[in-house]
Amino acid sequence: MKGENRKTGSCTSSFGSPSRANHDSSRFYNSRLYEGLPKETNTLNFTENKIPESTLDKIFLKSSENMEEIPDNSVHIMITSPPYNVGKLYDKDMSLDEYREFLVSVWKEVYRVLVPGGRACINIANLGRKPYIPLHAYIIEDMIKAGYLMRGEIIWNKGNTASSSVAWGTYMSAKNPVLRDSHEYILVFSKQSFTRGVKDSMKSTMTKEEFIEYTKSVWSMGAESATKIGHPAPFPVELPKRLIKLYSFEGEVVLDPFMGSGTTAIAAIELKRHYIGYDTDKEYMNIANNRIRALLSSKAQRVLDEQLTGQLDP
């Protein structure tokens, strides 16, 4: 009726509209576009299993294809970057299909140990040029087939710190110019539910400003020096820190099935989380443990210094 004041929620607007506030999106999500994709579990038990103290805050020298040390439904977030040179690590020159099968065996184990609503975050770079191998696309496909719910993807813009060693192809010519990647992907998934079961005691550890920044789909941060860390492909500690703050609560458990130089563990310790890691390379495991010991030693020294100067009660 003309002049009547009616207040209703909006329906999903046309494709491509930037506005998503206060609207009913059920029509969109019930459309055939979503047929065949994994869906949230309707009746979900958010019960979590406790991890033995003997398993927490350790790196295991073994393949993460079998993480028998970790109970079902017990890990809150997984953050990792899979190895690209698996031939060196596993004494096998893998085809692309074999490489994907190997990763799927790990993703299935991760799915088992994640709590309902637990998050899986995978940092991946694409490879090659003749032809280009879109590893991130293959991993997305495999994760969805394994039952994961995809939350989104983050573009890690490495800016000026990106490697400049990739050839340009034909310089200043349209004959065969080659793109030079200055980015990597961070793929984000959940198990069974997009939300987490929460308790009043759970503590988030990000500021309002961090939340606004971390929920953007492009993160700009420099790459880490491989020479400095002693690992061929380390990511900066800022990367797992952001993911840990955004997707977990203080005191929870962070898993890295390809721990490498220990960056995920460093981030977990600094943010008062527990960590569990796996790696098959003893040299990398030693590097990781040395970094962890150095961090814990420096933290203990800072506490002692503060006690001696009266900033903390002894």
N, C-alpha and C positions, 0 to 999 in steps of 0.2 A: 504494500500500500504506500502511496506517495507520502513522503514526510515521516514515515515510521522509522524509528531508530532501532536497527537490528544489528547485533554484534555477533558475528560467527567467525570461526576459524577458517582460514583459507584452504583451498585444496592445492595440490601440487600444481605449480605454474608450468607454463610451456617449457619445452626442452631448452636448456641453456640459460635459463633465468638465474641470476646470481643470488636472489633472495630465497632463504630457506627458513625464515623465522615464523613460528606459530602457524604451521600448516599441516594438513592431514596428507601424508604421503602414502597411505595404504594402497591407493589405486595404482600408483607407480610400482610399488614393491610386489603387488599381486598380479602384475601384468606378465605376459608370456616371456618378456625379456629375461625374467629371473627363473624360468623353468630349467630344471636340471642342476642348478647351483646349490651348494650346501646351504642349509638354513639353520638358524638357531634352534637348539633343543628346547621344546616347549616345557617339559617338566624336568627341570634340572636341579640336581642335588649339589649344592656348593660345598659339600664336606671336603676337607683337605686332610691328607695323611702327613704325619710328621716324619721328617727325614732324620735318621740317626745322627747323633753328634759326631760320630766317627767319619761321616761322609761330608759334613759341612766344611767349607773353607779349605778345600783340597783340590789338587789337580791330579787326575789319574792318568798314568802312562799306558793308554790303551785306546782302542777305537771306540767311538761313541755309538757304533752300530748296536752295541749291547751295554746299556747303562744299568746293569743289575744292582748297583749300589743305591739306586734311587727308586723309592716306591712310586706306584701309580699316584697321580693327582697330588703332587707335592711341591712342584716348582712353579714359581709365580711368573717368571719371564725368562725367555731365552733370547740371547743376543749373540750373534756370531757373524763371521765372514768365512765362507767355505774356502778350502785350499784350491788353487787353480792348478798347481803342479802336482796332481795326485800321483803321477807316475813316479816321482821321486819319493813321496811319502809312503806309498803302498806297493812299491816294486812292481808296478803294472802300468803299461802304456794303455790307458783307457780310451775307448771311443767315446763320443758324446753320449750315446745311449747308455754305455756302461757307467759313465760318470754320473748321469742322472739317476740311474738305478742305485748307485752307491749313496748319493745324497738322499734319495727317497727312504732308504733303510734307516738313515739317521733321523729324517723328519718324522718317521713313524714312531721312533723311540721317543723323540721330543714330545710328540702328541700324547703318548702314554703318560709321561711324567708331569706334564703341565696340569695345573689345577683347572677346573671348569672356569672358562673366561680368561685363562692365562694367555699371555701374549708371546708371539714368536716374531723376532725382528732379524732380518737377514740383510747384511750389507754385501752387495755384489757389483762387480764391474763386468761389462761385456768385453768380448775378446775378438781379436783378428780383424781383417779387412777383406780377405779374399776367399770366401765371403765373410761378412760380419756375423759373429755368433751372439745372438741376443740372449745370453744366459738368464737374465732377469725374467724374460718372457717364459722360458722353459720352467724356471723354478716356480713362477706363479701357477702355471698349468699343473705342475706336479703337486704343489701344496693344496690346491683346490681338489684335485683327485684324492688326496690323502684325507680330505674331510675338513681342512682348515677353512675358516671364514676370513676372507681378505678384508682388512680395514682400510688399506690405502698404500700409497708409496710416496716416499720422500726422495727428492732429488738432492743429493749431496754435491753442492757446487764447490769444487776445490780451488777455483779461481786461478791465481798466478802460481800456486804451488803444484798444479797439475803437471804431470810429466810432459816434457817437450821433446821426448825422444822419438815419438811417432812421426813417421815421414809425412810430408805434405802431399805426396803424389807428384803430379805435374804442377810445378810452381807457376802461378799466374796464368794458368792455362785451363780451359774447360775440358781438355782431353781426358784427364783422370785425376781431379782434385780429391784428396782424402780428408775426411773429417777427423779432427783430433779431439778425443774425449777429454773434457775438463770436468766431468761429473761421474758419480757413481749412484747406485740406487740403494735405498733402504726400504725393504718390503716388510709390511707389517700385517700380521695375521692374529687370529684368536682361535681358541679351542671351544667349540660348542656354543659359546655366547659372546656377544660383544661387550657385555658388562661383567663386572666382578661381584661376587658376594662380599659385602663389606661389614665390618664391625666398628663400633664406636672407638675402639682402641687404635684403629689404623690411622697412620699419620702420613699425609702427603708432604713432600719436601720441595715443592716448587713455589716460586713467587707468582703473583699475578702477571708480572711482566714476562716471566719465563713461559707461563702457560700460553700467553698470547703469541709469543715468538715460536715456541716449539710445535704449536698446532698448525703452523704454516707448512705447505708442502715442499718448500725449498729451504734447505739449510746451507748457509755459506760458512765454511770453515776450512782452514788450511790442512793439507795432508801432513802426516807424520813422517819424519826422516827414517828411512829404512836403515841407514848406516848408524844412526844414533841408537836405535832400538835393538838392532841385530836380527831383524826379521824382514823378509823381502816385501811384505805387504801389510804393515801395521796401520790401523786406523787411529786417529787422534782420540785421546781419552774423553774429549768433549762429546764425541759421538755416542758412546754407551751411556755417558752421564745424562744426556738429554733423554734418551730412551728410558733409562731407569727412573728418572724423575717423573716422566710423563705417564708411564705405564705400570708403576709399582709403588708400594708403600714401604715406609721405613721398616727394617727388620726382616723383610722378605728375602726369598732365595732367587739368585740370578744364575742361570746356567749358560755356559759357553761350550758347545760340543767340539769346537775347533779353537782351543784356547790360545794357541800360538804364543806370542810374547807376553800374554797376561793382561792386556789392556782392559778387558772386561772386568777382571778381578780387581784391578786397581780402582776402577770407577765404582765398583760395588763397595769396596772397603771405605772409600772416601765418603760415600753416601749412606753408610751404616746399614748395608745389606750384607747377607751371606752370599758366598759364591761357590760354585762347583764347576770344575773344568775337566776337559779331556783333550789329550793330544797324543799322537804316536811318535813324535820326535823328541827324544830325550834332551837334545840341545836347546830346543825352544822351551821345554818344560823347565830346564834349569834357569834360562833367562827370565821366565815368568816368576819363578819362585824367588830369584834374587831381587827382582823389582819389588815384589810383595814384601820381602824381608826389609828392604831399604825403606819402603814406605812406612811399615809398622815401627821400625826403629826411629825414624824421624818423628813420627807422631808421639811415640813414647818420650822422646827427648823434649819435644815441645811442651808436653804435659809437665815433665819434671822441671823445665825452666820456669813455667808459669807458677808452679808450686813454690819454687825457691824465691820468686819475686813477689809472692803474696797474692797473686791473682786468683789462685784456687786454694781451697782448704786442703791441707795435706791428707 
